[in-house]
Amino acid sequence: MPNLFRWCFARSVLVLLFVGYSSADAQVSLSATADSDATAEEKIEAILLTKISLAFKETPLSDVMTAVSEKSGIQIILSKKIEDAGVQPDQPVTIALKDVSIQSFLNLTLRNLNLTFMVRDEVLVITTVEETQSPENMTTRVYPIKDLLDAKTHDYDALIDLITSTIEPDSWQDVGGPGSISAFENSCCLVFSQRRDIHQRVAALLTTLRKAKTVQGIAPAAPVPSKASTGLPSTTGRNSGFLLPTTSAAKE
């Protein structure tokens, strides 16, 4: 009986360690804004990944967004900047999509109008690409990347070059774009300011690099501190990141 007890206890500990590691490993990074702000944005990002089926024919853009808002529970506003793109709130929209994420629905609907969206101040703002690229609307995130660095050289430049050369190269400051990226060696992190969609693509790239190392048996991805250990709200998936405080406000 004692042996059986010790076996069950050891097995339980291993299971807990595995679950804890897997959960942390899924994270690309964590949010570092005030808990309330970060939580609100994380909720919106999570909802954007849920599936919907909607169909519209010659329906005003404002009515389409109202329907998406009611379906999703996300507050949506139209920025006045859409008029700069020649789009009015009563712009007719025709689209029919089944079982797609809300994010994809918005992307496909707005792309035809040369518009996009951003998450600001706890709401989703329909706006122009140009507005999302303005400094006050860029999001700054911090990505722990110690497990992706060479253990001996800690060469940040190679990873930075990979990111800036493969993900929208024209969007980075060194070639005249609005986005910035820097290494903070003291905590083995990359810090950069970019648009929401580019942050998503960078996070997806880092996740893929970690998977590639695991597949090749090079090294498992190092766990990122969880919410419980840092006191910070955790985020998972391709849009996770340390969100740094900002004073910007959504333009209605």
N, C-alpha and C positions, 0 to 999 in steps of 0.2 A: 504493500500500500504506500509506504513512504516513497519508494521509487516511482510509482505511478504519479504521486502528487508532484514530485520534483519534475517529472517529464511534462506534465500538464502546465506547470508554472513556467518552465522554460519555453514551452511552445507559445504560451500566451505572450511572453515578453517579446519573442521573435516576431509574432504577428503585429504587435503594437509598433515595434520599430519599423517594420516594413511599411505599414500603413502610414506612419508619420513621415517616413522618407519619401514615399510615393507622392503624398500630398504636397510636400514642399518642393519636390523635384519638378512638379508640374508648373511651378511658378517661374515666370521670367524675372519679375521684380515686384516690389510692393509700393503702395501709395504712401507718400509722406506729407500730404496736406493735412489740414484739420480733419478729424475723423468724420464730421458731419458732411463736409463738402465732398470728401473722397467717397464716402458711402453712397451719396446721392448719384455721383457720376458712375460708380461701379454698378449700381442698380440699373441705370439706363443702358450701360454697355451690355449687361447680361440680358436685358429684355430685347435688345437689338438682334440677338442671336436666336430668338425664338421664331418659330415658323408661322406664317400667315398665308391666307389665300384671299386675294382681292381682285376685283375687276371694275374698271371705270371706262366710260365712253363719253368723250367730249365733256368731261367734268372739270369745273374750275379747280385750279391747283389748290386753292385754299380749302375747298371742300374735300379734296383728296387727302390733304394733310390732317384735316379734322377727323376724317374716318380712320386714318392710321393712328391718330392720337387716342380715339375712343377704343380702338381695337387693342392697343398696346398699353394704355395707361400712362404713356409718356406725354408730357406737356411739349407742344411743338409751336414755335412761332416763326413767322416769315420776316426775315430781315428786310429793311427798306433798301438794302444794297442790291436786292434782286432786280430792282428797276434799272440798275447800271448795266445789267446783262440783257436789258430789253424785255424783261419778264414782268407781267402784272399778276396780281393775286387771282384774277379771273382767267388766267391762261388756260385754255382747254387741254386736258390730259386724257389720253386714251391708252390704257394698259391693262392687261389681264395676266396675273401670275398666280400659280398654285403651289402651295407648300414650299415657299422660299422664306429665308430669314427676312426679318423686317429691315435689317441692314441692306441686304441685296435688293429688296423692293425699292428702298429709298434711292440706292445708287442707280438702279436702272431707270427709275422715274425721273430723277433729277439730272442725270447725265445728258438726256436728250434736250434739256433746257439749258445746258452749260451751267448748271448749279451743283451744289454739294451741300453737306451739312456738317455741323460741329456740335459738340456737347459743351455747353457753357452755362455756368450759374444754375445748375440743376434743371436745365431745359435743353431741348434739342432745337437748334437754330438752322433754318433753311437759308442759305446764303450763297455768295459767289466764291469761287476758288480763290480769287484775289483777297477777299476778306479773311479767309482762313490763313492766308500767308502773312498777314500783317503781324508785327511783333507782339501786339497786345493779345492776339488770339492764338499764338503758338503755345504749345504745351511743353514744359520742361520735365523730363523724366531721368531717373537714375537707374542704370542697369548694372547689377553685379555680374562681373564676367571673369572672375578669378579662375574658374574651371575651364575657360576657353583660352587662357593665356599659356604660353610656354613656361613650364615650371622653372626653367633656368634663366631665361632672358626677360620674361614678362614683357614681351613685345606688343605694346598696344597699337602701334602704327599699322601692323598687318591687318588687325581686325577693323580698325577705323577705315583703312583703304578698301577693305572688302565691302563694308557697309556703304560708303560714299560712292563707290564705283558701280555697285550693282543695284542700289535702290534709289531711283530718281536722281541720277548724278547731278543734274542741273539745279537741284534744290538746296545745295550746300553752299555755305559762305565762301569757301575757297575758290568757287567758280562764279561767284556773284549772286548766289541764291540766298534765301532768308534763313535757312537752317544752320545751326551750329552744333559741333560735337567736340568734346574734350575728354581727356583721360584724367581721372583723379586717382593717382597711384596709391595714396594713403589708405584707400578702402577698396582698391581693385575694382573700380567702377568706371563706366562711361556715362557722361552727363551730356545730354543734348536737347536742344529745343527744336521742335518740328511740328508739322501738321499731324492731326490725329491719324490719318490713313497711313502716313509714313511710319509713325510709331508702331502701328499694327504690323507693317511689313518687316520692320527691323526685329520686332519681338518674334515674329514667325521664323525669321532667318536664324536668330540665336537658338531658338528651340530646335530647329532642324540640325544645326551644327552640333548641339548636344546629343541628339539622337544618332548622328553619324559617328560620333566618338564612341557611343555605347555599342553600336552595331559592329564597329571595328575592334571592339575590346580594348580601346585605348585607355579609357577611364570613364567611370560613371559620372553623370552630371552632379556637381556638388549641390547639396541642398541649399535653398535660400531660406533665411530665417522666416519662421511663420509668424502670424499675427500674435500668437500667444507669447512668443519669445521676444518680440520687439515692441509690443503695445501698439503696432500700426495695423491698419486695416489691410487684409490680404486681398490680392487679386490673382486670378488665374486666367490662362488662355493667352491668345495672341495680343491682347491689348493691355496687358498688365504693365505697370511701371510705377516708379516713385513719382507722384505728382507733387511738384513743388508749389508753394503758395504764389498766387497771382492776384493782382488788384484789378484785372480787366473785368469788364461786364459785357454781357451779350447786347448787341445792338438790335433793337426791335425795329 
